[in-house]
């Protein structure tokens, strides 16, 4: 592609590089100039225009963007994504269902190294999205790009974008309560947890409340319904042998991890009861604000049960926004 100022007699069929106003009407950049357009510029005393002229084998911006998007997402329905029509060299990739962003980072980086005029921006891996959320955008910066570049990009793309779908559709919640605890505390916990689950398309099928005592909690947990089980204790879980983890063990389950390097969210624990994952929610989960439990819950909902090593790795980027109502804020 050739770009720059040319005399009017060389501009027919070229692409207008910058928007121009002619006889009170705006000719937008990207317009393919016609003989009538050029006649109007001559009448206005304009002798040259800055344009882009395609060379043989060049692919226009919209065609190139559509081809790259189709290579990244060859089966949108299976990937859980939708592709917008190409416009001004851009195709937007959006979520068609709840899930977590799945991508091949090496492919994305390689694509963005092919040519500065070819760009792909995405959300971070494992970002939670709702239907309609923007997941990625393909943008061809120039008005055209060489065929060999877009062909190489198509070959490299290798269906690199999709969503991890939600695979666990139901959850049960166990709440422990202290004597004389106001009902509004448990009510808020149920409401906020239900909101979190609904954002993932998960139904909270059962909530049980028991005294904050390991035996009572274990009995309720053993028969609690749901493909994944959540525990939110009235008193913070401060040790792997505290009431919540102990209730899980007494119910016949196993504790896989206590604590996580994400703040807020440090006091989370994870385990299993039979084939079902169990998440011991930290006290900050009573707030709808983002906390470490969200990351574990979202992955677990999609069948990506995080290992102890994966939870440990969450410490990088794990310093989240402070929740004002925390009883022990970071900086007093």
C-alpha positions in Angstrom: 0.0 0.0 0.0 1.2 3.5 -0.9 0.3 6.4 1.4 0.7 10.1 0.9 -0.4 13.2 -1.0 -1.2 12.9 -4.7 -2.6 15.3 -7.3 -6.3 15.0 -7.9 -5.9 13.4 -11.3 -4.2 10.4 -9.5 -6.7 10.1 -6.7 -9.7 8.4 -8.3 -10.3 5.0 -6.7 -7.9 5.8 -3.9 -8.9 5.8 -0.2 -9.3 9.2 1.4 -6.8 9.2 4.3 -8.3 12.0 6.4 -11.8 13.3 6.7 -12.6 16.4 4.6 -15.5 18.8 4.4 -16.7 19.6 0.9 -19.7 21.9 0.1 -20.9 21.6 3.7 -20.8 17.8 3.8 -18.3 15.6 5.4 -16.4 13.0 3.5 -15.1 10.5 6.0 -11.7 9.0 6.0 -11.7 5.5 4.4 -14.0 6.7 1.6 -13.1 5.4 -1.9 -12.9 8.5 -4.0 -15.1 8.8 -7.1 -14.8 11.1 -10.1 -17.6 13.2 -8.7 -15.8 13.6 -5.4 -12.7 14.8 -7.2 -14.7 17.3 -9.3 -16.0 18.8 -6.1 -12.5 19.2 -4.7 -11.4 20.9 -7.9 -14.3 23.3 -7.7 -13.2 24.0 -4.1 -9.7 24.9 -5.3 -8.1 21.8 -3.7 -5.2 20.5 -5.9 -4.1 17.4 -3.9 -5.3 14.9 -1.3 -3.6 12.6 1.1 -4.7 9.1 0.1 -3.9 5.4 0.4 -3.5 3.4 -2.8 -3.6 -0.3 -2.8 -0.9 -2.4 -4.5 -1.7 -5.7 -6.3 -2.3 -8.3 -3.6 -3.3 -5.9 -0.9 -6.3 -6.8 1.2 -8.6 -4.1 2.4 -8.9 -3.4 6.1 -12.4 -4.9 6.6 -11.6 -8.0 4.5 -8.4 -8.6 6.5 -10.1 -8.0 9.9 -12.9 -10.5 9.0 -10.4 -13.1 7.8 -8.3 -12.9 11.0 -11.3 -13.0 13.3 -12.7 -16.1 11.4 -9.3 -17.8 11.9 -9.2 -17.0 15.6 -12.8 -18.2 16.1 -13.6 -20.7 13.3 -16.7 -22.1 15.1 -18.2 -19.2 17.1 -21.1 -21.4 18.5 -18.7 -24.0 19.9 -16.4 -21.3 21.2 -19.2 -19.5 23.0 -18.4 -16.3 21.1 -19.9 -14.0 18.4 -18.1 -12.0 15.8 -19.3 -8.5 14.7 -19.4 -7.5 11.0 -16.1 -5.8 10.0 -16.2 -2.0 10.1 -13.3 0.4 9.7 -10.9 -2.5 9.9 -12.3 -3.8 13.2 -14.1 -6.9 14.3 -15.3 -7.2 17.9 -15.4 -10.6 19.5 -18.1 -10.9 22.2 -19.2 -13.6 24.7 -22.4 -15.5 23.8 -22.7 -17.1 27.3 -21.2 -16.8 30.8 -17.7 -18.2 31.1 -14.0 -17.5 31.5 -11.8 -16.2 28.7 -9.7 -19.0 27.1 -6.8 -18.0 24.9 -3.4 -19.1 23.7 -1.1 -16.3 24.9 1.8 -17.4 22.7 -0.4 -17.2 19.6 -1.7 -13.7 20.5 1.8 -12.4 21.0 3.0 -14.0 17.8 0.1 -12.4 15.8 0.9 -9.0 17.2 4.5 -9.4 16.1 3.7 -10.2 12.5 3.1 -6.6 11.4 2.5 -3.3 13.3 -0.6 -2.8 11.2 -2.3 -6.0 12.4 -3.4 -5.9 16.1 -5.4 -8.1 18.4 -6.3 -7.0 21.9 -8.0 -9.4 24.4 -9.1 -9.6 28.0 -6.7 -11.3 30.4 -6.9 -15.1 30.5 -9.7 -16.5 32.8 -11.5 -13.1 33.0 -15.2 -13.8 33.8 -17.5 -12.6 31.1 -21.3 -12.3 30.7 -23.3 -12.6 27.5 -22.5 -9.6 25.4 -19.2 -8.8 27.1 -16.4 -7.7 24.8 -13.7 -10.4 24.8 -11.3 -9.2 22.1 -11.1 -6.8 19.2 -9.2 -7.3 15.9 -8.1 -4.0 14.4 -6.2 -3.5 11.1 -4.6 -0.1 11.6 -3.8 0.7 8.0 -6.4 0.9 5.2 -5.0 -2.3 3.7 -2.5 -5.0 4.5 -0.4 -7.3 2.3 -1.9 -10.7 1.4 1.1 -12.6 2.6 0.8 -11.0 6.1 -2.9 -11.8 6.5 -2.3 -15.3 5.2 0.4 -15.9 7.8 -1.8 -14.5 10.5 -4.6 -16.9 9.5 -2.3 -19.8 9.7 -0.9 -18.7 13.1 -4.3 -18.0 14.6 -5.2 -21.6 15.2 -8.6 -21.1 16.9 -6.8 -19.3 19.7 -9.9 -17.7 21.3 -12.8 -19.3 23.1 -14.6 -19.4 26.4 -14.4 -22.0 29.2 -18.1 -22.7 29.7 -19.8 -23.1 33.1 -20.1 -26.8 33.7 -21.5 -26.8 37.2 -25.0 -25.4 37.2 -26.1 -25.8 40.8 -24.6 -24.9 44.2 -25.4 -25.4 47.9 -24.6 -22.9 50.6 -23.9 -23.7 54.3 -24.0 -20.8 56.7 -23.0 -21.0 60.3 -24.5 -18.6 62.9 -23.5 -17.4 66.3 -25.9 -17.0 69.2 -28.0 -13.8 69.0 -26.6 -13.1 65.5 -29.0 -10.7 63.7 -30.9 -12.4 60.9 -29.9 -9.7 58.4 -26.3 -11.0 58.4 -27.3 -14.4 57.1 -29.8 -12.9 54.8 -27.2 -10.6 53.2 -24.8 -13.6 52.8 -27.5 -15.6 51.0 -28.3 -12.6 48.7 -24.7 -11.7 47.8 -23.8 -15.4 47.2 -26.9 -15.9 45.0 -25.9 -12.8 43.0 -22.4 -14.2 42.4 -23.7 -17.5 41.3 -26.4 -16.0 39.0 -23.7 -14.0 37.2 -22.3 -17.4 36.2 -25.6 -18.9 35.3 -25.6 -21.1 38.4 -28.6 -21.8 40.6 -28.3 -21.7 44.4 -30.5 -24.8 45.0 -30.2 -25.0 48.8 -29.1 -22.9 51.7 -28.8 -24.3 55.3 -28.0 -22.5 58.5 -26.6 -24.2 61.6 -24.9 -23.1 64.8 -21.2 -22.4 64.4 -20.2 -25.8 65.6 -18.3 -28.4 63.7 -20.7 -31.3 64.4 -23.8 -29.5 63.3 -22.1 -28.1 60.3 -20.8 -31.5 59.3 -24.2 -33.1 59.5 -25.7 -30.3 57.3 -22.9 -30.4 54.8 -23.0 -34.1 54.3 -26.6 -33.9 52.8 -26.4 -30.4 51.2 -27.6 -30.3 47.6 -25.6 -28.9 44.7 -22.8 -29.7 42.3 -20.5 -27.5 44.3 -20.7 -26.7 48.0 -20.0 -23.3 49.6 -19.4 -22.7 53.3 -19.5 -19.3 54.9 -18.9 -19.3 58.6 -20.1 -16.7 61.1 -16.6 -16.4 62.6 -13.5 -16.0 60.4 -11.6 -19.2 59.6 -8.2 -18.7 61.2 -6.6 -22.1 60.9 -6.8 -25.3 58.9 -8.2 -27.0 62.1 -10.8 -24.2 62.7 -14.5 -24.9 62.7 -15.2 -24.8 58.9 -12.4 -27.1 57.8 -13.1 -29.4 60.7 -16.7 -29.7 59.7 -15.6 -30.6 56.2 -13.4 -33.4 57.6 -16.1 -34.7 59.9 -18.5 -34.8 56.9 -16.2 -37.3 55.2 -14.4 -34.7 53.0 -10.8 -33.7 52.5 -9.2 -30.3 52.9 -6.9 -29.4 50.0 -5.8 -25.9 50.9 -6.2 -23.3 53.6 -5.4 -19.7 52.8 -4.6 -17.8 49.6 -2.3 -14.9 48.7 -5.1 -12.7 47.5 -6.3 -9.8 49.6 -9.2 -9.5 50.3 -9.7 -13.2 50.4 -6.8 -14.6 52.5 -9.0 -16.8 54.7 -10.4 -19.0 51.9 -10.1 -22.8 52.1 -10.8 -25.5 49.5 -11.6 -29.2 49.6 -13.8 -32.0 48.3 -16.7 -33.9 49.6 -16.9 -37.1 47.4 -16.7 -35.8 43.8 -18.0 -32.3 44.7 -15.7 -29.3 45.2 -16.1 -27.4 48.5 -15.1 -23.7 48.9 -14.9 -22.2 52.3 -15.6 -18.6 51.6 -13.7 -15.8 53.4 -15.7 -13.3 55.4 -15.2 -10.6 52.7 -17.4 -12.7 50.4 -20.4 -11.1 52.2 -19.6 -8.0 50.1 -20.2 -8.0 46.4 -16.8 -6.4 45.8 -14.2 -8.5 44.0 -12.2 -10.8 46.3 -10.0 -13.9 46.0 -13.0 -16.2 46.4 -14.4 -14.9 43.1 -11.4 -16.2 41.2 -11.7 -19.7 42.9 -15.4 -19.8 42.5 -15.3 -18.8 38.8 -12.7 -21.4 37.9 -14.5 -24.1 39.9 -17.8 -23.3 38.2 -16.1 -24.0 34.8 -14.6 -27.3 36.0 -11.1 -25.8 36.3 -10.7 -26.7 40.0 -7.6 -24.7 41.0 -4.8 -26.6 42.5 -2.8 -25.4 45.5 0.0 -24.3 43.1 -2.5 -22.3 41.0 -3.9 -20.6 44.0 -0.4 -19.8 45.1 0.3 -18.2 41.8 -2.7 -15.8 42.2 -0.5 -13.7 44.5 0.9 -11.9 41.5 -1.9 -9.4 40.9 -3.7 -10.5 44.0 -3.6 -7.2 45.8 -7.2 -6.2 45.2 -9.1 -3.1 46.1 -9.7 -2.7 49.8 -13.2 -3.3 51.2 -14.0 -0.3 53.5 -16.1 -2.3 55.9 -13.4 -4.9 56.7 -12.9 -5.2 60.5 -9.1 -5.3 60.0 -8.2 -3.0 57.1 -4.7 -3.3 55.7 -3.6 0.2 56.7 -5.1 1.4 59.9 
